[in-house]
Amino acid sequence: MGQRKLSSVVCPNCKRPVKPQECNRKALSKRYVLVTYCCPRCGAELLTEHLEIA
Ligand SMILES: [Zn+2]
């Protein structure tokens, strides 16, 4: 629920493919959260996405 499989992305810091890990989650409203995914190796922010809460 509210989770989705992410494919690997190349971390700009590590210069290698990593699996983004959820590192921050912020409620935008009752229905939406803004989820931030970070590099598990260095912690750099890789991507953010809006998720609808089921
Ligand atoms: Zn990294």
mmCIF file of the protein (N, C-alpha, C, O) and its ligand, coordinates in Angstrom:
data_MODEL
# 
_entry.id   MODEL 
# 
loop_
_entity.id 
_entity.type 
_entity.pdbx_number_of_molecules 
1 polymer     1 
2 non-polymer 1 
# 
_entity_poly.entity_id                      1 
_entity_poly.type                           'polypeptide(L)' 
_entity_poly.nstd_linkage                   no 
_entity_poly.nstd_monomer                   no 
_entity_poly.pdbx_seq_one_letter_code       MGQRKLSSVVCPNCKRPVKPQECNRKALSKRYVLVTYCCPRCGAELLTEHLEIA 
_entity_poly.pdbx_seq_one_letter_code_can   MGQRKLSSVVCPNCKRPVKPQECNRKALSKRYVLVTYCCPRCGAELLTEHLEIA 
_entity_poly.pdbx_strand_id                 A 
# 
loop_
_entity_poly_seq.entity_id 
_entity_poly_seq.num 
_entity_poly_seq.mon_id 
_entity_poly_seq.hetero 
1 1  MET n 
1 2  GLY n 
1 3  GLN n 
1 4  ARG n 
1 5  LYS n 
1 6  LEU n 
1 7  SER n 
1 8  SER n 
1 9  VAL n 
1 10 VAL n 
1 11 CYS n 
1 12 PRO n 
1 13 ASN n 
1 14 CYS n 
1 15 LYS n 
1 16 ARG n 
1 17 PRO n 
1 18 VAL n 
1 19 LYS n 
1 20 PRO n 
1 21 GLN n 
1 22 GLU n 
1 23 CYS n 
1 24 ASN n 
1 25 ARG n 
1 26 LYS n 
1 27 ALA n 
1 28 LEU n 
1 29 SER n 
1 30 LYS n 
1 31 ARG n 
1 32 TYR n 
1 33 VAL n 
1 34 LEU n 
1 35 VAL n 
1 36 THR n 
1 37 TYR n 
1 38 CYS n 
1 39 CYS n 
1 40 PRO n 
1 41 ARG n 
1 42 CYS n 
1 43 GLY n 
1 44 ALA n 
1 45 GLU n 
1 46 LEU n 
1 47 LEU n 
1 48 THR n 
1 49 GLU n 
1 50 HIS n 
1 51 LEU n 
1 52 GLU n 
1 53 ILE n 
1 54 ALA n 
# 
loop_
_struct_asym.id 
_struct_asym.entity_id 
A 1 
B 2 
# 
loop_
_chem_comp.id 
_chem_comp.type 
_chem_comp.mon_nstd_flag 
ALA 'L-peptide linking' y 
ARG 'L-peptide linking' y 
ASN 'L-peptide linking' y 
CYS 'L-peptide linking' y 
GLN 'L-peptide linking' y 
GLU 'L-peptide linking' y 
GLY 'peptide linking'   y 
HIS 'L-peptide linking' y 
ILE 'L-peptide linking' y 
LEU 'L-peptide linking' y 
LYS 'L-peptide linking' y 
MET 'L-peptide linking' y 
PRO 'L-peptide linking' y 
SER 'L-peptide linking' y 
THR 'L-peptide linking' y 
TYR 'L-peptide linking' y 
VAL 'L-peptide linking' y 
ZN  non-polymer         . 
# 
_pdbx_entity_nonpoly.entity_id   2 
_pdbx_entity_nonpoly.name        ? 
_pdbx_entity_nonpoly.comp_id     ZN 
# 
_pdbx_nonpoly_scheme.asym_id         B 
_pdbx_nonpoly_scheme.entity_id       2 
_pdbx_nonpoly_scheme.mon_id          ZN 
_pdbx_nonpoly_scheme.ndb_seq_num     1 
_pdbx_nonpoly_scheme.pdb_seq_num     101 
_pdbx_nonpoly_scheme.auth_seq_num    101 
_pdbx_nonpoly_scheme.pdb_mon_id      ZN 
_pdbx_nonpoly_scheme.auth_mon_id     ZN 
_pdbx_nonpoly_scheme.pdb_strand_id   A 
_pdbx_nonpoly_scheme.pdb_ins_code    . 
# 
loop_
_atom_site.group_PDB 
_atom_site.id 
_atom_site.type_symbol 
_atom_site.label_atom_id 
_atom_site.label_alt_id 
_atom_site.label_comp_id 
_atom_site.label_asym_id 
_atom_site.label_entity_id 
_atom_site.label_seq_id 
_atom_site.pdbx_PDB_ins_code 
_atom_site.Cartn_x 
_atom_site.Cartn_y 
_atom_site.Cartn_z 
_atom_site.occupancy 
_atom_site.B_iso_or_equiv 
_atom_site.pdbx_formal_charge 
_atom_site.auth_seq_id 
_atom_site.auth_comp_id 
_atom_site.auth_asym_id 
_atom_site.auth_atom_id 
_atom_site.pdbx_PDB_model_num 
ATOM   1   N  N  . MET A 1 1  ? 0.845  -1.190 0.000   1.00 0.00 ? 1   MET A N  1 
ATOM   2   C  CA . MET A 1 1  ? 0.000  0.000  0.000   1.00 0.00 ? 1   MET A CA 1 
ATOM   3   C  C  . MET A 1 1  ? 0.880  1.239  0.000   1.00 0.00 ? 1   MET A C  1 
ATOM   4   O  O  . MET A 1 1  ? 1.676  1.452  0.914   1.00 0.00 ? 1   MET A O  1 
ATOM   5   N  N  . GLY A 1 2  ? 0.729  2.037  -1.017  1.00 0.00 ? 2   GLY A N  1 
ATOM   6   C  CA . GLY A 1 2  ? 1.521  3.251  -1.111  1.00 0.00 ? 2   GLY A CA 1 
ATOM   7   C  C  . GLY A 1 2  ? 2.984  3.005  -1.421  1.00 0.00 ? 2   GLY A C  1 
ATOM   8   O  O  . GLY A 1 2  ? 3.789  3.937  -1.426  1.00 0.00 ? 2   GLY A O  1 
ATOM   9   N  N  . GLN A 1 3  ? 3.321  1.779  -1.673  1.00 0.00 ? 3   GLN A N  1 
ATOM   10  C  CA . GLN A 1 3  ? 4.700  1.435  -1.998  1.00 0.00 ? 3   GLN A CA 1 
ATOM   11  C  C  . GLN A 1 3  ? 4.758  0.872  -3.399  1.00 0.00 ? 3   GLN A C  1 
ATOM   12  O  O  . GLN A 1 3  ? 3.820  0.227  -3.868  1.00 0.00 ? 3   GLN A O  1 
ATOM   13  N  N  . ARG A 1 4  ? 5.857  1.121  -4.052  1.00 0.00 ? 4   ARG A N  1 
ATOM   14  C  CA . ARG A 1 4  ? 5.946  0.655  -5.424  1.00 0.00 ? 4   ARG A CA 1 
ATOM   15  C  C  . ARG A 1 4  ? 7.388  0.306  -5.691  1.00 0.00 ? 4   ARG A C  1 
ATOM   16  O  O  . ARG A 1 4  ? 8.309  0.931  -5.164  1.00 0.00 ? 4   ARG A O  1 
ATOM   17  N  N  . LYS A 1 5  ? 7.566  -0.701 -6.516  1.00 0.00 ? 5   LYS A N  1 
ATOM   18  C  CA . LYS A 1 5  ? 8.917  -1.147 -6.827  1.00 0.00 ? 5   LYS A CA 1 
ATOM   19  C  C  . LYS A 1 5  ? 9.595  -0.142 -7.746  1.00 0.00 ? 5   LYS A C  1 
ATOM   20  O  O  . LYS A 1 5  ? 9.025  0.280  -8.753  1.00 0.00 ? 5   LYS A O  1 
ATOM   21  N  N  . LEU A 1 6  ? 10.786 0.226  -7.399  1.00 0.00 ? 6   LEU A N  1 
ATOM   22  C  CA . LEU A 1 6  ? 11.530 1.170  -8.212  1.00 0.00 ? 6   LEU A CA 1 
ATOM   23  C  C  . LEU A 1 6  ? 12.703 0.465  -8.871  1.00 0.00 ? 6   LEU A C  1 
ATOM   24  O  O  . LEU A 1 6  ? 13.365 -0.380 -8.269  1.00 0.00 ? 6   LEU A O  1 
ATOM   25  N  N  . SER A 1 7  ? 12.935 0.827  -10.093 1.00 0.00 ? 7   SER A N  1 
ATOM   26  C  CA . SER A 1 7  ? 14.101 0.270  -10.749 1.00 0.00 ? 7   SER A CA 1 
ATOM   27  C  C  . SER A 1 7  ? 15.338 1.061  -10.329 1.00 0.00 ? 7   SER A C  1 
ATOM   28  O  O  . SER A 1 7  ? 15.236 2.158  -9.780  1.00 0.00 ? 7   SER A O  1 
ATOM   29  N  N  . SER A 1 8  ? 16.471 0.496  -10.591 1.00 0.00 ? 8   SER A N  1 
ATOM   30  C  CA . SER A 1 8  ? 17.716 1.129  -10.191 1.00 0.00 ? 8   SER A CA 1 
ATOM   31  C  C  . SER A 1 8  ? 17.951 2.406  -10.986 1.00 0.00 ? 8   SER A C  1 
ATOM   32  O  O  . SER A 1 8  ? 17.582 2.503  -12.156 1.00 0.00 ? 8   SER A O  1 
ATOM   33  N  N  . VAL A 1 9  ? 18.558 3.363  -10.344 1.00 0.00 ? 9   VAL A N  1 
ATOM   34  C  CA . VAL A 1 9  ? 18.983 4.577  -11.022 1.00 0.00 ? 9   VAL A CA 1 
ATOM   35  C  C  . VAL A 1 9  ? 20.461 4.787  -10.711 1.00 0.00 ? 9   VAL A C  1 
ATOM   36  O  O  . VAL A 1 9  ? 20.989 4.247  -9.739  1.00 0.00 ? 9   VAL A O  1 
ATOM   37  N  N  . VAL A 1 10 ? 21.104 5.564  -11.534 1.00 0.00 ? 10  VAL A N  1 
ATOM   38  C  CA . VAL A 1 10 ? 22.515 5.830  -11.302 1.00 0.00 ? 10  VAL A CA 1 
ATOM   39  C  C  . VAL A 1 10 ? 22.631 7.033  -10.360 1.00 0.00 ? 10  VAL A C  1 
ATOM   40  O  O  . VAL A 1 10 ? 22.172 8.134  -10.665 1.00 0.00 ? 10  VAL A O  1 
ATOM   41  N  N  . CYS A 1 11 ? 23.249 6.791  -9.226  1.00 0.00 ? 11  CYS A N  1 
ATOM   42  C  CA . CYS A 1 11 ? 23.447 7.868  -8.263  1.00 0.00 ? 11  CYS A CA 1 
ATOM   43  C  C  . CYS A 1 11 ? 24.505 8.841  -8.806  1.00 0.00 ? 11  CYS A C  1 
ATOM   44  O  O  . CYS A 1 11 ? 25.581 8.417  -9.228  1.00 0.00 ? 11  CYS A O  1 
ATOM   45  N  N  . PRO A 1 12 ? 24.196 10.150 -8.794  1.00 0.00 ? 12  PRO A N  1 
ATOM   46  C  CA . PRO A 1 12 ? 25.163 11.129 -9.294  1.00 0.00 ? 12  PRO A CA 1 
ATOM   47  C  C  . PRO A 1 12 ? 26.415 11.221 -8.421  1.00 0.00 ? 12  PRO A C  1 
ATOM   48  O  O  . PRO A 1 12 ? 27.463 11.666 -8.889  1.00 0.00 ? 12  PRO A O  1 
ATOM   49  N  N  . ASN A 1 13 ? 26.316 10.811 -7.181  1.00 0.00 ? 13  ASN A N  1 
ATOM   50  C  CA . ASN A 1 13 ? 27.476 10.827 -6.296  1.00 0.00 ? 13  ASN A CA 1 
ATOM   51  C  C  . ASN A 1 13 ? 28.329 9.579  -6.452  1.00 0.00 ? 13  ASN A C  1 
ATOM   52  O  O  . ASN A 1 13 ? 29.542 9.654  -6.647  1.00 0.00 ? 13  ASN A O  1 
ATOM   53  N  N  . CYS A 1 14 ? 27.669 8.431  -6.363  1.00 0.00 ? 14  CYS A N  1 
ATOM   54  C  CA . CYS A 1 14 ? 28.389 7.166  -6.398  1.00 0.00 ? 14  CYS A CA 1 
ATOM   55  C  C  . CYS A 1 14 ? 28.748 6.746  -7.816  1.00 0.00 ? 14  CYS A C  1 
ATOM   56  O  O  . CYS A 1 14 ? 29.627 5.909  -8.017  1.00 0.00 ? 14  CYS A O  1 
ATOM   57  N  N  . LYS A 1 15 ? 28.066 7.329  -8.799  1.00 0.00 ? 15  LYS A N  1 
ATOM   58  C  CA . LYS A 1 15 ? 28.300 6.976  -10.203 1.00 0.00 ? 15  LYS A CA 1 
ATOM   59  C  C  . LYS A 1 15 ? 28.084 5.496  -10.460 1.00 0.00 ? 15  LYS A C  1 
ATOM   60  O  O  . LYS A 1 15 ? 28.768 4.882  -11.279 1.00 0.00 ? 15  LYS A O  1 
ATOM   61  N  N  . ARG A 1 16 ? 27.139 4.949  -9.762  1.00 0.00 ? 16  ARG A N  1 
ATOM   62  C  CA . ARG A 1 16 ? 26.819 3.546  -9.997  1.00 0.00 ? 16  ARG A CA 1 
ATOM   63  C  C  . ARG A 1 16 ? 25.332 3.347  -9.748  1.00 0.00 ? 16  ARG A C  1 
ATOM   64  O  O  . ARG A 1 16 ? 24.692 4.135  -9.052  1.00 0.00 ? 16  ARG A O  1 
ATOM   65  N  N  . PRO A 1 17 ? 24.789 2.270  -10.333 1.00 0.00 ? 17  PRO A N  1 
ATOM   66  C  CA . PRO A 1 17 ? 23.361 2.018  -10.155 1.00 0.00 ? 17  PRO A CA 1 
ATOM   67  C  C  . PRO A 1 17 ? 23.035 1.621  -8.729  1.00 0.00 ? 17  PRO A C  1 
ATOM   68  O  O  . PRO A 1 17 ? 23.693 0.756  -8.151  1.00 0.00 ? 17  PRO A O  1 
ATOM   69  N  N  . VAL A 1 18 ? 22.049 2.235  -8.181  1.00 0.00 ? 18  VAL A N  1 
ATOM   70  C  CA . VAL A 1 18 ? 21.600 1.898  -6.836  1.00 0.00 ? 18  VAL A CA 1 
ATOM   71  C  C  . VAL A 1 18 ? 20.085 1.781  -6.859  1.00 0.00 ? 18  VAL A C  1 
ATOM   72  O  O  . VAL A 1 18 ? 19.407 2.309  -7.741  1.00 0.00 ? 18  VAL A O  1 
ATOM   73  N  N  . LYS A 1 19 ? 19.586 1.083  -5.874  1.00 0.00 ? 19  LYS A N  1 
ATOM   74  C  CA . LYS A 1 19 ? 18.143 0.995  -5.709  1.00 0.00 ? 19  LYS A CA 1 
ATOM   75  C  C  . LYS A 1 19 ? 17.715 2.105  -4.765  1.00 0.00 ? 19  LYS A C  1 
ATOM   76  O  O  . LYS A 1 19 ? 18.114 2.119  -3.600  1.00 0.00 ? 19  LYS A O  1 
ATOM   77  N  N  . PRO A 1 20 ? 16.904 3.036  -5.257  1.00 0.00 ? 20  PRO A N  1 
ATOM   78  C  CA . PRO A 1 20 ? 16.471 4.125  -4.392  1.00 0.00 ? 20  PRO A CA 1 
ATOM   79  C  C  . PRO A 1 20 ? 15.717 3.604  -3.177  1.00 0.00 ? 20  PRO A C  1 
ATOM   80  O  O  . PRO A 1 20 ? 14.880 2.708  -3.281  1.00 0.00 ? 20  PRO A O  1 
ATOM   81  N  N  . GLN A 1 21 ? 16.030 4.180  -2.031  1.00 0.00 ? 21  GLN A N  1 
ATOM   82  C  CA . GLN A 1 21 ? 15.367 3.791  -0.796  1.00 0.00 ? 21  GLN A CA 1 
ATOM   83  C  C  . GLN A 1 21 ? 14.569 4.966  -0.262  1.00 0.00 ? 21  GLN A C  1 
ATOM   84  O  O  . GLN A 1 21 ? 15.024 6.109  -0.285  1.00 0.00 ? 21  GLN A O  1 
ATOM   85  N  N  . GLU A 1 22 ? 13.392 4.671  0.210   1.00 0.00 ? 22  GLU A N  1 
ATOM   86  C  CA . GLU A 1 22 ? 12.586 5.734  0.776   1.00 0.00 ? 22  GLU A CA 1 
ATOM   87  C  C  . GLU A 1 22 ? 13.291 6.298  2.007   1.00 0.00 ? 22  GLU A C  1 
ATOM   88  O  O  . GLU A 1 22 ? 13.647 5.555  2.921   1.00 0.00 ? 22  GLU A O  1 
ATOM   89  N  N  . CYS A 1 23 ? 13.490 7.613  2.025   1.00 0.00 ? 23  CYS A N  1 
ATOM   90  C  CA . CYS A 1 23 ? 14.183 8.206  3.164   1.00 0.00 ? 23  CYS A CA 1 
ATOM   91  C  C  . CYS A 1 23 ? 13.378 9.322  3.807   1.00 0.00 ? 23  CYS A C  1 
ATOM   92  O  O  . CYS A 1 23 ? 13.725 9.797  4.888   1.00 0.00 ? 23  CYS A O  1 
ATOM   93  N  N  . ASN A 1 24 ? 12.316 9.738  3.156   1.00 0.00 ? 24  ASN A N  1 
ATOM   94  C  CA . ASN A 1 24 ? 11.505 10.790 3.749   1.00 0.00 ? 24  ASN A CA 1 
ATOM   95  C  C  . ASN A 1 24 ? 10.090 10.706 3.201   1.00 0.00 ? 24  ASN A C  1 
ATOM   96  O  O  . ASN A 1 24 ? 9.878  10.353 2.042   1.00 0.00 ? 24  ASN A O  1 
ATOM   97  N  N  . ARG A 1 25 ? 9.148  11.027 4.034   1.00 0.00 ? 25  ARG A N  1 
ATOM   98  C  CA . ARG A 1 25 ? 7.752  10.980 3.609   1.00 0.00 ? 25  ARG A CA 1 
ATOM   99  C  C  . ARG A 1 25 ? 7.021  12.131 4.272   1.00 0.00 ? 25  ARG A C  1 
ATOM   100 O  O  . ARG A 1 25 ? 7.064  12.296 5.492   1.00 0.00 ? 25  ARG A O  1 
ATOM   101 N  N  . LYS A 1 26 ? 6.371  12.901 3.475   1.00 0.00 ? 26  LYS A N  1 
ATOM   102 C  CA . LYS A 1 26 ? 5.731  14.106 3.991   1.00 0.00 ? 26  LYS A CA 1 
ATOM   103 C  C  . LYS A 1 26 ? 4.294  14.163 3.496   1.00 0.00 ? 26  LYS A C  1 
ATOM   104 O  O  . LYS A 1 26 ? 4.035  14.047 2.298   1.00 0.00 ? 26  LYS A O  1 
ATOM   105 N  N  . ALA A 1 27 ? 3.377  14.340 4.411   1.00 0.00 ? 27  ALA A N  1 
ATOM   106 C  CA . ALA A 1 27 ? 1.977  14.415 4.035   1.00 0.00 ? 27  ALA A CA 1 
ATOM   107 C  C  . ALA A 1 27 ? 1.686  15.752 3.378   1.00 0.00 ? 27  ALA A C  1 
ATOM   108 O  O  . ALA A 1 27 ? 2.006  16.811 3.919   1.00 0.00 ? 27  ALA A O  1 
ATOM   109 N  N  . LEU A 1 28 ? 1.077  15.687 2.208   1.00 0.00 ? 28  LEU A N  1 
ATOM   110 C  CA . LEU A 1 28 ? 0.694  16.909 1.510   1.00 0.00 ? 28  LEU A CA 1 
ATOM   111 C  C  . LEU A 1 28 ? -0.762 17.252 1.784   1.00 0.00 ? 28  LEU A C  1 
ATOM   112 O  O  . LEU A 1 28 ? -1.142 18.418 1.889   1.00 0.00 ? 28  LEU A O  1 
ATOM   113 N  N  . SER A 1 29 ? -1.544 16.222 1.893   1.00 0.00 ? 29  SER A N  1 
ATOM   114 C  CA . SER A 1 29 ? -2.960 16.383 2.176   1.00 0.00 ? 29  SER A CA 1 
ATOM   115 C  C  . SER A 1 29 ? -3.433 15.062 2.745   1.00 0.00 ? 29  SER A C  1 
ATOM   116 O  O  . SER A 1 29 ? -2.628 14.182 3.049   1.00 0.00 ? 29  SER A O  1 
ATOM   117 N  N  . LYS A 1 30 ? -4.742 14.926 2.889   1.00 0.00 ? 30  LYS A N  1 
ATOM   118 C  CA . LYS A 1 30 ? -5.243 13.670 3.416   1.00 0.00 ? 30  LYS A CA 1 
ATOM   119 C  C  . LYS A 1 30 ? -5.017 12.527 2.447   1.00 0.00 ? 30  LYS A C  1 
ATOM   120 O  O  . LYS A 1 30 ? -4.955 11.365 2.848   1.00 0.00 ? 30  LYS A O  1 
ATOM   121 N  N  . ARG A 1 31 ? -4.894 12.860 1.164   1.00 0.00 ? 31  ARG A N  1 
ATOM   122 C  CA . ARG A 1 31 ? -4.825 11.806 0.157   1.00 0.00 ? 31  ARG A CA 1 
ATOM   123 C  C  . ARG A 1 31 ? -3.436 11.615 -0.415  1.00 0.00 ? 31  ARG A C  1 
ATOM   124 O  O  . ARG A 1 31 ? -3.143 10.565 -0.987  1.00 0.00 ? 31  ARG A O  1 
ATOM   125 N  N  . TYR A 1 32 ? -2.593 12.592 -0.273  1.00 0.00 ? 32  TYR A N  1 
ATOM   126 C  CA . TYR A 1 32 ? -1.310 12.493 -0.969  1.00 0.00 ? 32  TYR A CA 1 
ATOM   127 C  C  . TYR A 1 32 ? -0.135 12.665 -0.022  1.00 0.00 ? 32  TYR A C  1 
ATOM   128 O  O  . TYR A 1 32 ? -0.178 13.456 0.920   1.00 0.00 ? 32  TYR A O  1 
ATOM   129 N  N  . VAL A 1 33 ? 0.900  11.915 -0.293  1.00 0.00 ? 33  VAL A N  1 
ATOM   130 C  CA . VAL A 1 33 ? 2.162  12.088 0.405   1.00 0.00 ? 33  VAL A CA 1 
ATOM   131 C  C  . VAL A 1 33 ? 3.263  12.316 -0.624  1.00 0.00 ? 33  VAL A C  1 
ATOM   132 O  O  . VAL A 1 33 ? 3.207  11.809 -1.744  1.00 0.00 ? 33  VAL A O  1 
ATOM   133 N  N  . LEU A 1 34 ? 4.239  13.072 -0.224  1.00 0.00 ? 34  LEU A N  1 
ATOM   134 C  CA . LEU A 1 34 ? 5.405  13.279 -1.061  1.00 0.00 ? 34  LEU A CA 1 
ATOM   135 C  C  . LEU A 1 34 ? 6.520  12.402 -0.498  1.00 0.00 ? 34  LEU A C  1 
ATOM   136 O  O  . LEU A 1 34 ? 6.981  12.603 0.625   1.00 0.00 ? 34  LEU A O  1 
ATOM   137 N  N  . VAL A 1 35 ? 6.939  11.437 -1.293  1.00 0.00 ? 35  VAL A N  1 
ATOM   138 C  CA . VAL A 1 35 ? 7.939  10.489 -0.837  1.00 0.00 ? 35  VAL A CA 1 
ATOM   139 C  C  . VAL A 1 35 ? 9.268  10.812 -1.501  1.00 0.00 ? 35  VAL A C  1 
ATOM   140 O  O  . VAL A 1 35 ? 9.343  10.989 -2.717  1.00 0.00 ? 35  VAL A O  1 
ATOM   141 N  N  . THR A 1 36 ? 10.300 10.886 -0.696  1.00 0.00 ? 36  THR A N  1 
ATOM   142 C  CA . THR A 1 36 ? 11.630 11.131 -1.215  1.00 0.00 ? 36  THR A CA 1 
ATOM   143 C  C  . THR A 1 36 ? 12.428 9.840  -1.166  1.00 0.00 ? 36  THR A C  1 
ATOM   144 O  O  . THR A 1 36 ? 12.416 9.127  -0.164  1.00 0.00 ? 36  THR A O  1 
ATOM   145 N  N  . TYR A 1 37 ? 13.116 9.550  -2.249  1.00 0.00 ? 37  TYR A N  1 
ATOM   146 C  CA . TYR A 1 37 ? 13.957 8.360  -2.311  1.00 0.00 ? 37  TYR A CA 1 
ATOM   147 C  C  . TYR A 1 37 ? 15.419 8.775  -2.359  1.00 0.00 ? 37  TYR A C  1 
ATOM   148 O  O  . TYR A 1 37 ? 15.796 9.694  -3.086  1.00 0.00 ? 37  TYR A O  1 
ATOM   149 N  N  . CYS A 1 38 ? 16.211 8.102  -1.596  1.00 0.00 ? 38  CYS A N  1 
ATOM   150 C  CA . CYS A 1 38 ? 17.621 8.452  -1.491  1.00 0.00 ? 38  CYS A CA 1 
ATOM   151 C  C  . CYS A 1 38 ? 18.496 7.260  -1.855  1.00 0.00 ? 38  CYS A C  1 
ATOM   152 O  O  . CYS A 1 38 ? 18.051 6.113  -1.877  1.00 0.00 ? 38  CYS A O  1 
ATOM   153 N  N  . CYS A 1 39 ? 19.738 7.570  -2.134  1.00 0.00 ? 39  CYS A N  1 
ATOM   154 C  CA . CYS A 1 39 ? 20.734 6.546  -2.385  1.00 0.00 ? 39  CYS A CA 1 
ATOM   155 C  C  . CYS A 1 39 ? 21.046 5.836  -1.069  1.00 0.00 ? 39  CYS A C  1 
ATOM   156 O  O  . CYS A 1 39 ? 21.343 6.494  -0.072  1.00 0.00 ? 39  CYS A O  1 
ATOM   157 N  N  . PRO A 1 40 ? 20.982 4.492  -1.050  1.00 0.00 ? 40  PRO A N  1 
ATOM   158 C  CA . PRO A 1 40 ? 21.271 3.757  0.184   1.00 0.00 ? 40  PRO A CA 1 
ATOM   159 C  C  . PRO A 1 40 ? 22.748 3.811  0.562   1.00 0.00 ? 40  PRO A C  1 
ATOM   160 O  O  . PRO A 1 40 ? 23.108 3.511  1.700   1.00 0.00 ? 40  PRO A O  1 
ATOM   161 N  N  . ARG A 1 41 ? 23.590 4.186  -0.368  1.00 0.00 ? 41  ARG A N  1 
ATOM   162 C  CA . ARG A 1 41 ? 25.025 4.212  -0.098  1.00 0.00 ? 41  ARG A CA 1 
ATOM   163 C  C  . ARG A 1 41 ? 25.475 5.544  0.484   1.00 0.00 ? 41  ARG A C  1 
ATOM   164 O  O  . ARG A 1 41 ? 26.181 5.581  1.491   1.00 0.00 ? 41  ARG A O  1 
ATOM   165 N  N  . CYS A 1 42 ? 25.062 6.648  -0.159  1.00 0.00 ? 42  CYS A N  1 
ATOM   166 C  CA . CYS A 1 42 ? 25.559 7.951  0.276   1.00 0.00 ? 42  CYS A CA 1 
ATOM   167 C  C  . CYS A 1 42 ? 24.449 8.853  0.809   1.00 0.00 ? 42  CYS A C  1 
ATOM   168 O  O  . CYS A 1 42 ? 24.728 9.896  1.400   1.00 0.00 ? 42  CYS A O  1 
ATOM   169 N  N  . GLY A 1 43 ? 23.197 8.461  0.603   1.00 0.00 ? 43  GLY A N  1 
ATOM   170 C  CA . GLY A 1 43 ? 22.111 9.256  1.145   1.00 0.00 ? 43  GLY A CA 1 
ATOM   171 C  C  . GLY A 1 43 ? 21.672 10.415 0.276   1.00 0.00 ? 43  GLY A C  1 
ATOM   172 O  O  . GLY A 1 43 ? 20.817 11.203 0.682   1.00 0.00 ? 43  GLY A O  1 
ATOM   173 N  N  . ALA A 1 44 ? 22.239 10.535 -0.909  1.00 0.00 ? 44  ALA A N  1 
ATOM   174 C  CA . ALA A 1 44 ? 21.856 11.619 -1.801  1.00 0.00 ? 44  ALA A CA 1 
ATOM   175 C  C  . ALA A 1 44 ? 20.409 11.445 -2.264  1.00 0.00 ? 44  ALA A C  1 
ATOM   176 O  O  . ALA A 1 44 ? 19.944 10.328 -2.488  1.00 0.00 ? 44  ALA A O  1 
ATOM   177 N  N  . GLU A 1 45 ? 19.718 12.557 -2.402  1.00 0.00 ? 45  GLU A N  1 
ATOM   178 C  CA . GLU A 1 45 ? 18.349 12.512 -2.862  1.00 0.00 ? 45  GLU A CA 1 
ATOM   179 C  C  . GLU A 1 45 ? 18.325 12.145 -4.342  1.00 0.00 ? 45  GLU A C  1 
ATOM   180 O  O  . GLU A 1 45 ? 18.985 12.785 -5.160  1.00 0.00 ? 45  GLU A O  1 
ATOM   181 N  N  . LEU A 1 46 ? 17.566 11.118 -4.675  1.00 0.00 ? 46  LEU A N  1 
ATOM   182 C  CA . LEU A 1 46 ? 17.542 10.672 -6.064  1.00 0.00 ? 46  LEU A CA 1 
ATOM   183 C  C  . LEU A 1 46 ? 16.280 11.083 -6.785  1.00 0.00 ? 46  LEU A C  1 
ATOM   184 O  O  . LEU A 1 46 ? 16.330 11.566 -7.917  1.00 0.00 ? 46  LEU A O  1 
ATOM   185 N  N  . LEU A 1 47 ? 15.160 10.895 -6.139  1.00 0.00 ? 47  LEU A N  1 
ATOM   186 C  CA . LEU A 1 47 ? 13.900 11.267 -6.773  1.00 0.00 ? 47  LEU A CA 1 
ATOM   187 C  C  . LEU A 1 47 ? 12.808 11.424 -5.740  1.00 0.00 ? 47  LEU A C  1 
ATOM   188 O  O  . LEU A 1 47 ? 12.892 10.922 -4.619  1.00 0.00 ? 47  LEU A O  1 
ATOM   189 N  N  . THR A 1 48 ? 11.786 12.135 -6.157  1.00 0.00 ? 48  THR A N  1 
ATOM   190 C  CA . THR A 1 48 ? 10.623 12.287 -5.292  1.00 0.00 ? 48  THR A CA 1 
ATOM   191 C  C  . THR A 1 48 ? 9.392  11.901 -6.100  1.00 0.00 ? 48  THR A C  1 
ATOM   192 O  O  . THR A 1 48 ? 9.381  12.000 -7.327  1.00 0.00 ? 48  THR A O  1 
ATOM   193 N  N  . GLU A 1 49 ? 8.387  11.473 -5.411  1.00 0.00 ? 49  GLU A N  1 
ATOM   194 C  CA . GLU A 1 49 ? 7.159  11.179 -6.124  1.00 0.00 ? 49  GLU A CA 1 
ATOM   195 C  C  . GLU A 1 49 ? 5.963  11.374 -5.215  1.00 0.00 ? 49  GLU A C  1 
ATOM   196 O  O  . GLU A 1 49 ? 6.038  11.219 -3.996  1.00 0.00 ? 49  GLU A O  1 
ATOM   197 N  N  . HIS A 1 50 ? 4.853  11.720 -5.857  1.00 0.00 ? 50  HIS A N  1 
ATOM   198 C  CA . HIS A 1 50 ? 3.605  11.882 -5.147  1.00 0.00 ? 50  HIS A CA 1 
ATOM   199 C  C  . HIS A 1 50 ? 2.888  10.539 -5.125  1.00 0.00 ? 50  HIS A C  1 
ATOM   200 O  O  . HIS A 1 50 ? 2.713  9.900  -6.163  1.00 0.00 ? 50  HIS A O  1 
ATOM   201 N  N  . LEU A 1 51 ? 2.490  10.132 -3.973  1.00 0.00 ? 51  LEU A N  1 
ATOM   202 C  CA . LEU A 1 51 ? 1.738  8.891  -3.861  1.00 0.00 ? 51  LEU A CA 1 
ATOM   203 C  C  . LEU A 1 51 ? 0.364  9.179  -3.291  1.00 0.00 ? 51  LEU A C  1 
ATOM   204 O  O  . LEU A 1 51 ? 0.191  9.956  -2.352  1.00 0.00 ? 51  LEU A O  1 
ATOM   205 N  N  . GLU A 1 52 ? -0.598 8.518  -3.899  1.00 0.00 ? 52  GLU A N  1 
ATOM   206 C  CA . GLU A 1 52 ? -1.944 8.605  -3.373  1.00 0.00 ? 52  GLU A CA 1 
ATOM   207 C  C  . GLU A 1 52 ? -2.118 7.541  -2.313  1.00 0.00 ? 52  GLU A C  1 
ATOM   208 O  O  . GLU A 1 52 ? -1.770 6.380  -2.528  1.00 0.00 ? 52  GLU A O  1 
ATOM   209 N  N  . ILE A 1 53 ? -2.650 7.927  -1.177  1.00 0.00 ? 53  ILE A N  1 
ATOM   210 C  CA . ILE A 1 53 ? -2.870 6.968  -0.114  1.00 0.00 ? 53  ILE A CA 1 
ATOM   211 C  C  . ILE A 1 53 ? -4.128 6.188  -0.399  1.00 0.00 ? 53  ILE A C  1 
ATOM   212 O  O  . ILE A 1 53 ? -5.195 6.764  -0.615  1.00 0.00 ? 53  ILE A O  1 
ATOM   213 N  N  . ALA A 1 54 ? -4.001 4.878  -0.398  1.00 0.00 ? 54  ALA A N  1 
ATOM   214 C  CA . ALA A 1 54 ? -5.153 4.047  -0.736  1.00 0.00 ? 54  ALA A CA 1 
ATOM   215 C  C  . ALA A 1 54 ? -6.158 4.043  0.407   1.00 0.00 ? 54  ALA A C  1 
ATOM   216 O  O  . ALA A 1 54 ? -7.200 3.396  0.311   1.00 0.00 ? 54  ALA A O  1 
HETATM 217 ZN ZN . ZN  B 2 .  ? 25.036 7.512  -3.823  1.00 0.00 2 101 ZN  A ZN 1 
# 
